[in-house]
Amino acid sequence: MAKRNPPTQEKETVLTAKQIARSRRERKARRQIMIASGVLTAIVVVILGVGLVNELIVKPGQPVATVGDIEISTADFQDRVRLERGQTISLILQYAELLGVEQVYGIAAQLDEYETIGEQVLDNMVSEVLIRRAADQIPLRVSVEEVSTMLEEREAYYRSGTPTPLPTFTPWPSPTPITATDTLPTPFPSITPRPSPTVVTQDAYEDLFRQRLRSMETDEETYRAAIEMSLLVEKVRAWLMEDVPPMEDQLQLDVMLFTTEEKADEYLARLEEGESFDRLVSQVWGDPDSEGVDATSVPWIPFEELAADLGITVAQLAFPLPVDTHSPVIESSEGEYVLLQVTGHEQRELSSSILSRREENLYTSWLEGLLESVEVEKHEYWRSRVPRTPTLDPRLLIPTPTPEG
């Protein structure tokens, strides 16, 4: 039988006192490192948590403006800015399709003016607070059904049947000072026939509506609130126009404008020597290079509009003049000199363009009065909270190459 070797016994390691002390120090150091690491991790978590709470809870609830006792929150402000940007982008793409991308570069560049867009939106939101409060007192209200109908019609969905197309009116242009080289009055807006809508089904409408929300990167609540406000403003404008009479005393005029009093006196002398006003106007029209004088025919115009265009003094002298009688030389509100002849004077219905202008003036004055009646505070930090989205994909504005013939 083979002889077995005895089992090998491991030698026990005996640590010296120095080694034991060093081991204790190393364990203590590791514990301190782990504690420090844990504390640091906790601090980072707390900082991140505070930051998230600040960004997601605190900041959105902070007011960017206060209108009397009503606050406009950061969240609502940012939602409206995004909606405004989304609507602008949608319009840019529509115009690019109709007119060509080259025609919309200027509008597209405005999207980079973040603070300008933010300030416009904030000013509008301040006004809306006052409009809602005043409308409640009139009282004027917009129903949920009215908002839904407007949203549906924007997508050409008509639950009660397709309406008869009506003409749309180009908005009245902004008034500009009258100079000797301008013509009077500001051109009337043109009438553009509204195309017959392509009727869609309810299912198609719902798809289109969701697509619109996605394209504008907004939510339904924000979009509906904006539509509700636009309808409320329409009702306020109609309410303001209730007392405006549809007919008014109006003049039809031929007008000559002069840069100097000496030039005006020269033409007045020619009139007094027997030349007709019509002949002088025709001569001015026939000589585009004539210096210091311009002429125009003014269609039917009420006192208020004539005073706004040429000044109260001109209007006060013009209305008492008999038909086919010329005026003396009158100095206009712009420092020019005027000779005019009344070619018609009668009670007439106000044109749609004049009514639009009256409506705009009434609404502007009414809103200015509301703004003056309350304290408005805008918090300066709104500027750092203006969203920069949605953005316009620049590839959508690359001109389509024209195929060579």
MIBASE-264975 format. One line per 3 residues: number of its first residue (from 1); their letters; for each residue y, z, x of C-alpha. Coordinates in nm, 2 decimals, always signed. Layout:
REM MIBASE-264975
NUM = a = Y/Z/X  ...
//
This chain:
REM MIBASE-264975
1 = mak = +0.00/+0.00/+0.00  +0.34/-0.10/+0.14  +0.57/+0.17/+0.25
4 = rnp = +0.89/+0.19/+0.05  +1.22/+0.24/+0.21  +1.41/+0.54/+0.08
7 = ptq = +1.71/+0.46/-0.14  +2.04/+0.42/+0.04  +2.30/+0.68/-0.05
10 = eke = +2.66/+0.57/-0.08  +2.89/+0.76/+0.13  +3.15/+0.95/-0.07
13 = tvl = +3.51/+0.86/+0.03  +3.70/+1.16/+0.12  +4.08/+1.11/+0.07
16 = tak = +4.31/+1.29/+0.29  +4.60/+1.49/+0.16  +4.84/+1.22/+0.27
19 = qia = +4.65/+0.95/+0.07  +4.64/+1.17/-0.24  +5.01/+1.22/-0.23
22 = rsr = +5.08/+0.85/-0.18  +4.85/+0.77/-0.48  +5.04/+1.01/-0.70
25 = rer = +5.37/+0.85/-0.59  +5.24/+0.50/-0.68  +5.11/+0.61/-1.02
28 = kar = +5.45/+0.78/-1.09  +5.63/+0.46/-0.98  +5.42/+0.24/-1.21
31 = rqi = +5.49/+0.48/-1.50  +5.86/+0.46/-1.44  +5.85/+0.08/-1.41
34 = mia = +5.66/+0.06/-1.74  +5.90/+0.30/-1.91  +6.20/+0.11/-1.78
37 = sgv = +6.04/-0.22/-1.89  +5.98/-0.08/-2.23  +6.33/+0.05/-2.26
40 = lta = +6.47/-0.28/-2.14  +6.26/-0.47/-2.39  +6.37/-0.24/-2.67
43 = ivv = +6.73/-0.30/-2.57  +6.69/-0.67/-2.58  +6.52/-0.65/-2.92
46 = vil = +6.80/-0.44/-3.05  +7.06/-0.68/-2.92  +6.88/-0.98/-3.07
49 = gvg = +6.84/-0.79/-3.39  +7.20/-0.70/-3.41  +7.30/-1.05/-3.33
52 = lvn = +7.07/-1.19/-3.60  +7.20/-0.94/-3.85  +7.56/-1.02/-3.75
55 = eli = +7.50/-1.40/-3.78  +7.28/-1.40/-4.09  +7.41/-1.10/-4.29
58 = vkp = +7.74/-0.97/-4.16  +7.93/-1.29/-4.08  +7.83/-1.49/-4.39
61 = gqp = +7.97/-1.20/-4.60  +8.30/-1.17/-4.42  +8.60/-1.32/-4.59
64 = vat = +8.77/-1.61/-4.42  +9.06/-1.58/-4.67  +9.18/-1.34/-4.94
67 = vgd = +9.37/-1.46/-5.25  +9.51/-1.16/-5.42  +9.21/-0.94/-5.47
70 = iei = +8.95/-1.22/-5.44  +8.77/-1.29/-5.12  +8.64/-1.63/-5.00
73 = sta = +8.33/-1.56/-4.80  +8.23/-1.73/-4.47  +7.91/-1.85/-4.64
76 = dfq = +8.09/-2.02/-4.93  +8.34/-2.17/-4.69  +8.08/-2.31/-4.47
79 = drv = +7.88/-2.45/-4.76  +8.19/-2.63/-4.88  +8.28/-2.78/-4.54
82 = rle = +7.92/-2.92/-4.51  +7.95/-3.07/-4.86  +8.29/-3.22/-4.77
85 = rgq = +8.15/-3.37/-4.45  +7.84/-3.50/-4.63  +8.05/-3.67/-4.90
88 = tis = +8.27/-3.82/-4.64  +7.97/-3.96/-4.45  +7.83/-4.10/-4.78
91 = lil = +8.17/-4.28/-4.85  +8.19/-4.41/-4.49  +7.85/-4.57/-4.53
94 = qya = +7.93/-4.72/-4.87  +8.26/-4.87/-4.73  +8.08/-4.99/-4.42
97 = ell = +7.83/-5.18/-4.64  +8.11/-5.33/-4.85  +8.38/-5.40/-4.59
100 = gve = +8.19/-5.40/-4.26  +8.15/-5.13/-4.00  +8.46/-5.23/-3.81
103 = qvy = +8.68/-5.12/-4.11  +8.55/-4.76/-4.11  +8.58/-4.66/-3.75
106 = gia = +8.91/-4.48/-3.81  +8.77/-4.28/-4.10  +8.45/-4.20/-3.90
109 = aql = +8.66/-4.06/-3.62  +8.81/-3.80/-3.86  +8.48/-3.63/-3.87
112 = dey = +8.54/-3.50/-3.51  +8.86/-3.32/-3.63  +8.66/-3.01/-3.72
115 = eti = +8.95/-2.77/-3.77  +9.15/-3.02/-3.98  +8.86/-3.06/-4.22
118 = geq = +8.81/-2.69/-4.23  +9.17/-2.62/-4.30  +9.18/-2.87/-4.58
121 = vld = +8.87/-2.72/-4.74  +9.00/-2.37/-4.71  +9.33/-2.47/-4.87
124 = nmv = +9.14/-2.63/-5.15  +8.93/-2.32/-5.20  +9.24/-2.10/-5.21
127 = sev = +9.39/-2.33/-5.48  +9.06/-2.32/-5.68  +9.07/-1.95/-5.70
130 = lir = +9.41/-1.97/-5.87  +9.31/-2.26/-6.09  +9.01/-2.08/-6.22
133 = raa = +9.21/-1.77/-6.30  +9.49/-1.97/-6.47  +9.24/-2.18/-6.66
136 = dqi = +9.07/-1.87/-6.80  +9.41/-1.76/-6.94  +9.49/-2.10/-7.11
139 = plr = +9.18/-2.10/-7.19  +9.00/-2.40/-7.03  +8.64/-2.40/-6.93
142 = vsv = +8.37/-2.64/-6.82  +8.02/-2.61/-6.96  +7.70/-2.64/-6.78
145 = eev = +7.62/-2.95/-7.00  +7.94/-3.12/-6.89  +7.85/-3.07/-6.52
148 = stm = +7.50/-3.20/-6.58  +7.64/-3.51/-6.76  +7.88/-3.59/-6.47
151 = lee = +7.60/-3.55/-6.22  +7.37/-3.78/-6.42  +7.64/-4.05/-6.47
154 = rea = +7.71/-4.05/-6.09  +7.35/-4.18/-6.05  +7.38/-4.42/-6.35
157 = yyr = +7.16/-4.21/-6.58  +7.28/-4.20/-6.94  +7.06/-3.99/-7.17
160 = sgt = +7.26/-4.11/-7.47  +7.28/-4.48/-7.38  +7.48/-4.69/-7.15
163 = ptp = +7.86/-4.67/-7.21  +8.09/-4.97/-7.24  +8.23/-5.04/-6.89
166 = lpt = +8.60/-4.95/-6.87  +8.86/-5.06/-6.62  +8.95/-4.83/-6.34
169 = ftp = +9.29/-4.78/-6.20  +9.39/-4.77/-5.83  +9.56/-4.44/-5.76
172 = wps = +9.94/-4.44/-5.74  +10.04/-4.49/-5.38  +10.23/-4.21/-5.20
175 = ptp = +10.61/-4.25/-5.24  +10.80/-4.37/-4.94  +11.18/-4.36/-4.87
178 = ita = +11.36/-4.67/-4.98  +11.53/-4.87/-4.72  +11.72/-5.20/-4.72
181 = tdt = +11.41/-5.39/-4.63  +11.19/-5.23/-4.90  +11.14/-5.36/-5.25
184 = lpt = +11.16/-5.15/-5.56  +10.98/-4.99/-5.72  +10.66/-4.88/-5.55
187 = pfp = +10.40/-5.14/-5.65  +10.20/-5.07/-5.96  +9.83/-4.99/-5.92
190 = sit = +9.60/-5.28/-5.98  +9.33/-5.27/-6.25  +8.98/-5.33/-6.12
193 = prp = +8.70/-5.39/-6.38  +8.42/-5.14/-6.36  +8.09/-5.31/-6.30
196 = spt = +7.81/-5.26/-6.55  +7.59/-4.98/-6.42  +7.22/-5.03/-6.35
199 = vvt = +7.06/-4.79/-6.59  +6.79/-4.56/-6.44  +6.53/-4.34/-6.60
202 = qda = +6.53/-3.96/-6.60  +6.26/-3.96/-6.33  +6.45/-4.20/-6.12
205 = yed = +6.77/-3.99/-6.16  +6.59/-3.68/-6.04  +6.47/-3.86/-5.73
208 = lfr = +6.82/-4.00/-5.67  +6.98/-3.66/-5.72  +6.74/-3.50/-5.46
211 = qrl = +6.81/-3.79/-5.22  +7.19/-3.73/-5.26  +7.15/-3.36/-5.18
214 = rsm = +6.95/-3.44/-4.87  +7.19/-3.70/-4.75  +7.48/-3.46/-4.79
217 = etd = +7.28/-3.17/-4.64  +7.39/-2.95/-4.93  +7.23/-2.75/-5.20
220 = eet = +7.25/-2.80/-5.58  +7.45/-2.48/-5.64  +7.73/-2.59/-5.41
223 = yra = +7.73/-2.94/-5.54  +7.74/-2.83/-5.90  +8.03/-2.59/-5.83
226 = aie = +8.23/-2.87/-5.67  +8.17/-3.10/-5.97  +8.26/-2.81/-6.21
229 = msl = +8.59/-2.77/-6.03  +8.67/-3.14/-6.04  +8.61/-3.14/-6.42
232 = lve = +8.83/-2.82/-6.46  +9.11/-2.99/-6.27  +9.09/-3.29/-6.50
235 = kvr = +9.12/-3.06/-6.80  +9.42/-2.88/-6.65  +9.59/-3.21/-6.58
238 = awl = +9.53/-3.32/-6.94  +9.67/-2.99/-7.07  +9.98/-3.03/-6.86
241 = med = +10.03/-3.38/-7.00  +10.01/-3.27/-7.37  +10.39/-3.23/-7.40
244 = vpp = +10.48/-3.55/-7.22  +10.60/-3.81/-7.48  +10.43/-4.15/-7.46
247 = med = +10.76/-4.33/-7.52  +11.09/-4.31/-7.33  +11.42/-4.48/-7.28
250 = qlq = +11.38/-4.73/-7.00  +11.58/-4.99/-6.80  +11.49/-5.32/-6.64
253 = ldv = +11.71/-5.40/-6.34  +11.80/-5.64/-6.06  +11.90/-5.44/-5.76
256 = mlf = +12.07/-5.53/-5.42  +12.06/-5.28/-5.14  +12.30/-5.27/-4.85
259 = tte = +12.29/-5.09/-4.52  +12.68/-5.07/-4.50  +12.95/-5.02/-4.75
262 = eka = +13.14/-5.32/-4.61  +12.85/-5.55/-4.68  +12.82/-5.41/-5.04
265 = dey = +13.20/-5.46/-5.09  +13.16/-5.82/-4.98  +12.90/-5.90/-5.25
268 = lar = +13.10/-5.70/-5.51  +13.40/-5.92/-5.44  +13.18/-6.23/-5.49
271 = lee = +13.07/-6.10/-5.82  +13.43/-6.03/-5.93  +13.52/-6.39/-5.82
274 = ges = +13.27/-6.52/-6.08  +12.94/-6.56/-5.90  +12.65/-6.44/-6.11
277 = fdr = +12.43/-6.15/-6.01  +12.12/-6.37/-6.05  +12.26/-6.63/-5.81
280 = lvs = +12.33/-6.37/-5.54  +11.99/-6.22/-5.58  +11.83/-6.56/-5.55
283 = qvw = +12.03/-6.63/-5.23  +11.91/-6.31/-5.08  +11.55/-6.39/-5.17
286 = gdp = +11.59/-6.74/-5.03  +11.72/-6.61/-4.69  +11.46/-6.37/-4.55
289 = dse = +11.67/-6.34/-4.23  +11.98/-6.21/-4.41  +12.09/-5.89/-4.24
292 = gvd = +12.20/-5.58/-4.41  +12.10/-5.68/-4.76  +11.78/-5.68/-4.97
295 = ats = +11.72/-5.75/-5.33  +11.45/-5.68/-5.59  +11.37/-5.68/-5.96
298 = vpw = +11.27/-5.35/-6.10  +11.04/-5.36/-6.40  +11.08/-5.11/-6.69
301 = ipf = +11.16/-4.77/-6.55  +11.26/-4.44/-6.70  +11.55/-4.22/-6.59
304 = eel = +11.34/-3.97/-6.40  +11.16/-4.24/-6.19  +11.49/-4.43/-6.12
307 = aad = +11.65/-4.11/-6.00  +11.35/-4.03/-5.78  +11.37/-4.38/-5.62
310 = lgi = +11.74/-4.44/-5.58  +11.90/-4.10/-5.65  +12.04/-3.92/-5.95
313 = tva = +12.39/-4.08/-5.90  +12.24/-4.43/-5.93  +12.04/-4.34/-6.24
316 = qla = +12.34/-4.17/-6.41  +12.56/-4.48/-6.36  +12.28/-4.73/-6.45
319 = fpl = +12.17/-4.60/-6.79  +12.51/-4.63/-6.96  +12.57/-4.99/-6.84
322 = pvd = +12.55/-5.26/-7.10  +12.28/-5.53/-7.05  +12.38/-5.81/-6.82
325 = ths = +12.66/-5.60/-6.67  +12.68/-5.51/-6.30  +12.76/-5.18/-6.16
328 = pvi = +13.02/-5.08/-5.90  +12.90/-5.00/-5.55  +12.70/-4.68/-5.56
331 = ess = +12.57/-4.48/-5.26  +12.20/-4.40/-5.30  +12.02/-4.08/-5.21
334 = ege = +11.90/-4.24/-4.89  +12.26/-4.32/-4.77  +12.24/-4.69/-4.86
337 = yvl = +12.47/-4.88/-5.10  +12.36/-5.02/-5.43  +12.47/-5.29/-5.66
340 = lqv = +12.26/-5.33/-5.98  +12.26/-5.52/-6.30  +12.08/-5.40/-6.62
343 = tgh = +11.86/-5.68/-6.76  +11.69/-5.48/-7.03  +11.73/-5.14/-7.21
346 = eqr = +11.50/-5.01/-7.48  +11.26/-4.74/-7.59  +10.92/-4.83/-7.45
349 = els = +10.58/-4.68/-7.40  +10.54/-4.54/-7.05  +10.31/-4.74/-6.83
352 = ssi = +9.98/-4.60/-6.71  +10.11/-4.59/-6.35  +10.42/-4.39/-6.46
355 = lsr = +10.21/-4.15/-6.66  +9.98/-4.10/-6.36  +10.29/-4.03/-6.14
358 = ree = +10.42/-3.78/-6.40  +10.08/-3.61/-6.42  +10.06/-3.58/-6.04
361 = nly = +10.41/-3.43/-6.02  +10.34/-3.18/-6.30  +10.01/-3.07/-6.15
364 = tsw = +10.17/-3.03/-5.80  +10.45/-2.82/-5.94  +10.22/-2.61/-6.15
367 = leg = +9.99/-2.54/-5.85  +10.28/-2.46/-5.62  +10.39/-2.21/-5.88
370 = lle = +10.05/-2.04/-5.87  +10.05/-2.03/-5.49  +10.39/-1.86/-5.49
373 = sve = +10.28/-1.60/-5.74  +10.01/-1.44/-5.52  +9.96/-1.32/-5.17
376 = vek = +9.72/-1.54/-4.96  +9.58/-1.42/-4.63  +9.38/-1.65/-4.40
379 = hey = +9.18/-1.47/-4.13  +9.23/-1.65/-3.80  +8.85/-1.64/-3.72
382 = wrs = +8.79/-1.91/-3.98  +8.86/-2.16/-3.71  +8.55/-2.06/-3.51
385 = rvp = +8.33/-2.08/-3.82  +8.39/-2.44/-3.92  +8.05/-2.62/-3.94
388 = rtp = +8.02/-2.94/-3.74  +7.73/-3.07/-3.95  +7.62/-3.30/-4.10
391 = tld = +7.71/-3.56/-3.85  +7.72/-3.94/-3.88  +7.45/-4.12/-3.68
394 = prl = +7.66/-4.37/-3.47  +7.37/-4.62/-3.48  +7.46/-4.67/-3.85
397 = lip = +7.80/-4.81/-3.74  +7.67/-5.07/-3.50  +7.77/-5.41/-3.63
400 = tpt = +7.49/-5.64/-3.74  +7.49/-5.94/-3.50  +7.58/-6.26/-3.68
403 = peg = +7.31/-6.53/-3.63  +7.44/-6.83/-3.45  +7.45/-7.14/-3.65
//
